């Protein structure tokens, strides 16, 4: 079972990067983020109260996941778009458990708590032919 998901939250721990063999092809790469999706409700004094937030594991399967493990940081505010996936499993005492994870299609970094941004260099312009 899965459904579309769109949410904003904070990364709660350092990203977890893993690589899985894929025969003779390039390995599959996974980056896991542990994100707290909050529900801030404004109060009269201008502050916010969190009502009904939840933690969810976010999985990013992408060939650039290894590079992104250094980009995403604990405490960073992110916007996640993807789908929720229900997983059923048994714990060590054979009790049935259900958890939900988010398989992300997009992870956007929001500018809260960001001190600086460094853009990678653009490729050098190629001279026009005949110039």
C-alpha positions as a printed Julia matrix, in Angstrom:
131×3 Matrix{Float64}:
  0.0     0.0     0.0
  1.3     3.48   -0.82
 -0.03    7.0    -1.2
  1.33   10.39   -2.24
  3.15   12.33    0.49
  4.17   15.97    0.73
  5.58   17.27    4.03
  7.98   19.66    5.73
 10.18   18.72    8.67
 13.62   18.61   10.27
 16.33   15.98    9.84
 16.79   14.38   13.26
 20.12   12.56   12.85
 23.08   12.23   10.51
 22.14   10.7     7.13
 22.78    6.97    6.68
 24.31    6.0     3.29
 24.36    2.43    1.99
 25.4     0.81   -1.25
 24.06   -2.51   -2.56
 25.71   -4.67   -5.25
 23.79   -4.87   -8.51
 25.55   -7.61  -10.47
 27.87   -6.11  -13.06
 25.92   -2.84  -13.11
 26.55    0.22  -10.97
 25.52   -0.49   -7.34
 22.17    0.73   -6.02
 22.65    3.63   -3.63
 20.39    4.49   -0.7
 20.39    7.52    1.58
 18.17    7.34    4.67
 17.08   10.41    6.58
 15.21   10.35    9.88
 12.79   13.3     9.66
 10.4    14.82   12.2
  7.34   16.21   10.42
  5.89   18.81   12.73
  2.55   20.58   12.86
  3.32   24.09   14.14
  0.24   26.04   15.28
  0.71   29.77   15.93
  0.01   31.06   19.44
 -1.15   34.56   20.41
  2.32   35.52   21.68
  3.86   34.95   18.21
  5.47   31.61   19.05
  4.41   28.21   17.75
  3.17   25.07   19.46
  3.79   21.68   17.85
  0.59   19.62   17.67
  0.62   16.15   16.28
  4.04   15.77   14.68
  5.59   12.4    13.83
  8.92   10.8    12.99
  9.34    8.92    9.71
 12.26    7.31    7.89
 12.82    8.86    4.44
 14.57    6.81    1.75
 16.25    8.36   -1.27
 17.33    5.82   -3.91
 19.59    7.64   -6.38
 22.97    7.31   -8.05
 24.06   10.6    -6.39
 23.07    9.49   -2.87
 26.72    9.17   -1.79
 27.35   12.82   -2.68
 24.19   13.96   -0.89
 25.15   12.28    2.4
 27.45   15.24    3.04
 24.86   17.78    1.92
 21.99   16.88    4.25
 22.7    17.57    7.93
 21.05   17.02   11.3
 18.67   19.89   12.12
 18.24   20.95    8.49
 14.7    21.9     7.43
 13.56   19.91    4.37
 10.53   19.59    2.12
  9.84   15.98    1.09
  7.76   14.82   -1.86
  7.25   11.12   -2.44
  5.02    8.28   -1.37
  4.3     6.56    1.92
  4.84    2.83    2.02
  3.36    0.54    4.67
  5.64   -2.25    5.89
  4.45   -5.15    8.02
  6.97   -7.25    9.96
  7.4    -9.36   13.09
  9.63   -8.29   15.98
 11.97  -10.58   17.93
  9.04  -11.81   20.05
  6.96  -12.63   16.93
  4.57   -9.71   17.5
  3.21   -8.27   14.27
  4.29   -4.66   13.68
  3.42   -2.04   11.1
  5.57    0.94   10.16
  5.38    3.58    7.46
  8.32    4.97    5.53
  8.57    7.62    2.85
 10.2     6.88   -0.5
 11.26   10.35   -1.62
 11.15   11.6    -5.19
 12.34   15.07   -4.22
 14.04   16.49   -1.12
 14.26   20.27   -1.01
 16.41   22.16    1.47
 14.56   25.06    3.07
 16.58   28.14    4.07
 15.97   27.91    7.83
 19.19   27.47    9.86
 21.32   27.54    6.67
 24.44   29.67    7.16
 25.82   29.54    3.62
 25.4    27.95    0.23
 28.25   26.94   -2.05
 27.43   26.34   -5.69
 29.55   23.98   -7.75
 31.47   25.5   -10.65
 29.84   25.55  -14.05
 31.65   23.7   -16.82
 33.92   26.0   -18.81
 32.22   27.47  -21.85
 33.3    25.78  -25.05
 34.47   28.17  -27.79
 32.1    28.32  -30.73
 33.24   26.42  -33.81
 34.91   28.62  -36.38
 35.76   31.28  -33.78
